[in-house]
Amino acid sequence: MTDASFPGLVVPRPKLPRPRRREVTLALRTAGPLALLGGWWLASATGVLSADVLASPVTVLDAARELWSDGQLTDALRVSLTRAVLGLAFGLAAGLLLGVVTGFWRLGEELLDSPLQLLRALPFLSLVPLFMVWFGIGESARIILIAVATTFPMYVSTAGGVRNVDRRLLEAMRSFGLGGWQLVRQVVLPGALPSLLAGFRLSMTLSVIALIAAEEINSTSGIGYLMTQAQSFSRTDILSVCVLIYGVLGICADLVARAAERVLMPWRVKEAAR
């Protein structure tokens, strides 16, 4: 279609994307897990997947009911969640503080960034033997391991976000009398919020991975202990229950991070929906 006033010119008709309905989004997100579950059930029912390798979904469900009814599963969940939450809280606090110090003050970056980057390059799984020597096999070693694993994603994201805050805005706020931690709290942290939430999301996911490693340190309780006991008796059904629980915990951690982003940055959600 051409414009009569300007022959040869085409009137643009942009196609604006329609926002997807929530029901469609939910259906698309659940399609993948349901397909995996269906393939698992079909492979078990046809004998392609033997019970010695992996128990069927029905057997796994029965094992979950058994563990739930006798209280083993609830006790293990309570212990594992306590470890993960405490370690994550310490890790987020340490990463946030170190990120602000190195990102906002040049002296902090010069003093702290190099050793922190060196420690970040170390796989946290390699620290397990050292932690057992330093802190024993009690709860302290497990919580500290989770804290160390979750500190560095938060640190890197926070430091990068703080450095990217507009320096002209900082100078303007300083001219109005803001300085020190007041400037950090009122200007720097809100400006670095997208990076902070990205670090929070990475740390949340990594806390579940670190929890799996932490519960290998001679645990006598928790989901890791259930897995060790099930391995001793070749109970693939209980092993599958524990693996699925770890997966659900990871999904829940991601959902919590998404919910925090929706609350703190609602405009990002609207932009993603377009």
N, C-alpha and C positions, 0 to 999 in steps of 0.2 A: 504494500500500500504506500503510495507516494503522497507528498504534501502538495496541494494545488498551488500554494504561494511560491514554492521552490521546487520546480519540476526536477526530477531525477533524485531527489532526496527521499529516503525511506524513513517513515516514522518509527522510531524504536518501540518495540513492545517487549520489554523485559519479562522473563518468566520468573516470578518470585516463588521460591520454594514454600510449600505449605507446611506448617508445623505438624509434625507427626503426633497422632493421638497417643495418649499414655498407654492405652490397652495394646496398641500395635507394638510399641516399644517393649512392653513387658513380654509380649508373645515372642518377639525376636530374641530377647535376652534369655528366655527359658528354652528356646528351641534347641540350642546346642547341648546343654546338660541333659535334656530329655532324649535327644538322639543318642548320646553316649550311654545313658541308662538302658535304652532299648537295645542297643547293640550288645551291651554286656549281658542282658537277660537272654537275648537270642543265642549268643555264643554258648552260654551255660546250658540252655535248654536243649540245644542240638548236640551237645557233647564236644563241641570244638574247644571249649575251655573247661578243663577238668577241675574238680573241686580241690585237688592237690595243688593246683597252680593258683586258682582264685575261686573263692566260694561264690555261689550264685547270689543275686540280689535278695531272694527270699530267705536264704540261709543267713545272710548278713543282717537282714531285718530282724530275724529271730534272735540272733546273737545280741543285737542292740537292745531288744526288749528284755533279754535275760540280764544283761549288765545293768539296765535301768531299774529293773524290779528288785534286784538285791542291793542296790545303792552304790555299786562300784563305779558306775559311769558318772553319777552326779558328784561323788567325792573326787574323782579324777578331774572332772571339768572344773570344779571349784579350785583345786590346787593349781592346775595349769593356767587358768585365767588369772589367778592371783599373781603367779610368777610373771606372766606376760604383761599385765597391767603395771605392776611395780617397775619392772625393767624398762618398759616403754616410757613411763613417767620420768624416771631418772634420765633416760637417754634424751628425751625431748628437751628437758630442762637444760641439760648440759650442752646439747647442740645449739639450742637457741642462744644461750649466754655466750658461748664461744663464738658463734657466728656474728653476733652483734659486736662483740669486742674486736674481732679481726676485721670485720667489714666497715666499722664506723671509725675506728681509731687506727691511724697508720702504725703507731708504736705496737699496738696489739697484733697487727698483721705481721710485722717484722719479727716479733718475738714468738708468736704462737703458730702461725700458719705452716711453716716448714715442718716442725715436729708433728703437727696434727695430720698433715698430708702423708708423712712417713707412716704414721700409725694407721691411717686409712687404707694404705696399700697392703697392710697385713690382713690376710683372710682371718676372720674372727674364729673360724673353726680351729685354726692352728693355735689359738690361745687356750683351748680347753685343757690340755695337760698342765700348762702353767697355772691356770686358775685352780685346778685341783690341788696343786702343791701349795699355792699361796693361801687359798681360802677354804681348803678342805672339800668335802663332798656334801656340805650342807646347802641350805637354801641361798646363802650369800653368793656362792660361786655361780649359781644358775641365774640369779637376778642380775648380777654384775655383767655376766656374759651377754644377756639380752640388752642391758643398758649400753654396753660398748658397741654392740652391733647396730643399735638404732641411733646412736649419737651422730655418726658421721653423715648419713643422708640429711639429717636436719641441719647439721653444721654447714655443709656445702651449699645447701639451698638458701639458708639464712644469710650467709656471708655474701653470696652472689646477689641476692635480692637487696641487701642493704647497700652494697656498692652501686647498684643501678638506680637508687633513688636520686631524683633530680637534684644536682648540687645547687642550682640556682634557687630552688625552693628552700633548701637548707640555709643558704645565706640570707634569704629573705626572712626566714623565721628567726635566725640569730639576730638580725637587725631589730626585731621586735622584742628581744630580750630572752628568747628561749635558748637553753643550753643544757649540755650534759644529758642525764637520763630523762629529763623532761622533754627534750627535743627528740630523743629516741622513742619515748613512749607515744608522743602525740603526732610525730611526723614520720619518723623512719620506719617503725613497725607497720603502720597502716600503708605506707608506700610499698613496703616489701611483702605485703600480705599474699599476693599470688605465689611468690616463691616459698613463703612459709608454709602455705597449704600443700604445695608440691612436696616439700620435705616431710611434712606430717604424713602425707599419704604413703610415701616410700618407707618411712620408718614404721608405720602401722603394718604394712605388708611384711617387712623384714623382721618384725618382732615375732611373727608366727614361725618364720624359718629359724630364727635364733632359739625359739622355744623348743623346737624339735631337737636341735643340737644340745641345748641345755639339759633336756630331760634324758640325755644319754649318759649323764654324769652320775652313774650309780643311783638312779632314782629309786625310791621306795614308795612313791605315790605319783599320781598324775597320769596323763594319757601315755607318756613314754614308758611308765612302769607297766601299764596294761599291755603295751606292745611287746615289751621284753618277756613278760610272762606268756603271752600268746605265741611268741616265737619259740619259746622253750617246748611248748606242747604242739607245735605245728598247727595252731588254730588260725587258718587263713581267714575265717569269718570274723574273728575278733580283730585280727590285723587290719582287715578291710574297714571295719568300723572305726578304728583309730585313725587310719589314713583319711577317711571321709570326714571325720571330725576336724582334723587339721585343715582340710580343704574348706570346710564350712567356716572355720575361724578366720581363714584368710579372706573369704568372701565378705564376712561380717566386718572385718577390719577395713576393707575397701569401701563398703557401704557407709561406715561411720565417717570416713574421710570425705566421701561424696556429700553426705549430709552436712558436714561442717562447711564445705564449700558452698552449698546451697544457702546456708544461713548467713555466712559472712560475705559472700560475693554473689548475690542473686542475679546481678547483671550478666555474669559469665554463663549462667544457666540459660538465660534468655537468648544470648548470642549463639549458644550451641544448638538451640532448638530451631533456629532459622535455617 
